[in-house]
């Protein structure tokens, strides 16, 4: 909901053979994927796209980005809005991506 990028690398899922929490192992070079600054037509924004696309619906877009099978009523829009505002005011990366809004 508040991530700028997704993490990637060479993923080994063979360590996930138990009934415990989902586990994976990254090896080699790990990296962050930033992807496009605009979502594909008909897709919901995610990661960095949440900071620059459809800025009139920032909280709603963040909820849709994480709601897969979750009970949306458990997500408190006021808390999401407050956290978003805090990041927008104090996080250098958030400020940078918000400035990109002017380009689009």
Backbone torsions as a table, in degrees:
resi	resn	phi	psi	omega
1	UNK	NA	-33.1	-179.7
2	UNK	-119.7	8.5	-179.5
3	UNK	-75.3	146.0	176.2
4	UNK	-90.0	-32.6	-176.6
5	UNK	-139.5	172.0	171.4
6	UNK	-109.1	148.9	-179.0
7	UNK	-89.1	144.6	178.5
8	UNK	-149.9	172.4	-179.8
9	UNK	160.2	-168.4	177.2
10	UNK	-79.3	109.9	-173.7
11	UNK	-100.0	128.6	176.1
12	UNK	-108.5	107.7	-179.1
13	UNK	-93.8	0.2	-178.3
14	UNK	-65.5	-18.2	178.7
15	UNK	-77.3	-5.3	-177.7
16	UNK	-97.1	58.9	-176.7
17	UNK	-105.8	8.8	-177.3
18	UNK	-112.2	177.5	178.0
19	UNK	-91.0	6.2	-178.8
20	UNK	-80.0	-164.2	179.2
21	UNK	-59.9	148.6	179.3
22	UNK	-60.8	131.2	-176.3
23	UNK	-131.6	144.1	171.6
24	UNK	-145.9	160.5	-178.9
25	UNK	-122.7	129.6	174.9
26	UNK	-98.3	137.1	176.7
27	UNK	-137.6	166.3	-177.0
28	UNK	73.6	-148.1	-178.5
29	UNK	-86.5	123.6	176.2
30	UNK	-97.1	147.8	-176.8
31	UNK	-151.7	170.0	177.2
32	UNK	-109.2	136.5	176.6
33	UNK	-103.1	126.4	-179.1
34	UNK	-96.8	-32.4	178.6
35	UNK	67.4	-167.5	-178.5
36	UNK	-72.3	149.0	176.9
37	UNK	-79.7	-12.6	176.5
38	UNK	-122.4	138.1	179.6
39	UNK	-71.4	152.7	174.7
40	UNK	-60.6	152.8	179.7
41	UNK	-51.5	127.3	178.0
42	UNK	84.4	-1.9	179.5
43	UNK	-101.2	152.7	175.7
44	UNK	-79.4	145.4	177.9
45	UNK	-68.2	153.1	176.7
46	UNK	-149.3	161.7	179.7
47	UNK	50.8	-127.6	-176.5
48	UNK	-59.1	-31.6	-179.5
49	UNK	-56.4	-29.3	180.0
50	UNK	-65.9	-20.7	-178.2
51	UNK	-89.3	-18.5	-174.6
52	UNK	-126.4	-15.2	-175.0
53	UNK	-104.6	136.9	177.0
54	UNK	49.7	57.3	-174.2
55	UNK	-66.4	-13.0	176.7
56	UNK	-74.7	-14.9	-178.5
57	UNK	-126.3	43.4	-173.4
58	UNK	-58.5	-48.0	-177.1
59	UNK	-69.3	-45.0	179.2
60	UNK	-58.9	-43.1	178.9
61	UNK	-63.8	-37.6	178.8
62	UNK	-66.6	-40.4	178.1
63	UNK	-62.7	-45.0	179.4
64	UNK	-64.4	-28.0	-179.0
65	UNK	-68.8	-23.6	-176.0
66	UNK	-121.4	2.5	-169.7
67	UNK	-79.6	-1.8	-176.4
68	UNK	-41.3	100.6	176.7
69	UNK	72.1	1.1	-179.0
70	UNK	-90.7	156.2	175.8
71	UNK	-78.8	106.4	-175.4
72	UNK	-62.1	-28.0	-179.0
73	UNK	-64.0	-19.3	177.9
74	UNK	-78.6	-13.1	179.0
75	UNK	-89.0	120.8	-175.9
76	UNK	-89.9	111.0	-176.1
77	UNK	-61.6	-32.4	179.9
78	UNK	-66.6	-41.1	179.0
79	UNK	-67.1	-43.2	178.2
80	UNK	-60.2	-44.7	179.9
81	UNK	-62.4	-43.3	179.6
82	UNK	-64.9	-42.4	178.7
83	UNK	-65.5	-40.5	178.0
84	UNK	-61.5	-43.7	179.3
85	UNK	-63.5	-41.4	178.7
86	UNK	-62.1	-45.5	177.9
87	UNK	-62.6	-44.5	-179.5
88	UNK	-58.5	-35.0	-176.6
89	UNK	-85.5	-31.3	-168.9
90	UNK	-119.5	-12.2	-177.2
91	UNK	-98.8	124.3	-176.6
92	UNK	-61.8	-41.5	179.7
93	UNK	-65.3	-42.1	178.6
94	UNK	-60.4	-44.1	179.1
95	UNK	-61.1	-40.6	-179.9
96	UNK	-64.3	-46.0	-179.1
97	UNK	-69.9	-33.0	177.0
98	UNK	-64.8	-37.3	177.3
99	UNK	-62.7	-27.4	178.8
100	UNK	-65.9	-19.6	178.3
101	UNK	-56.7	-38.0	180.0
102	UNK	-61.9	-27.4	179.8
103	UNK	-74.3	-24.8	-178.5
104	UNK	-101.6	NA	NA
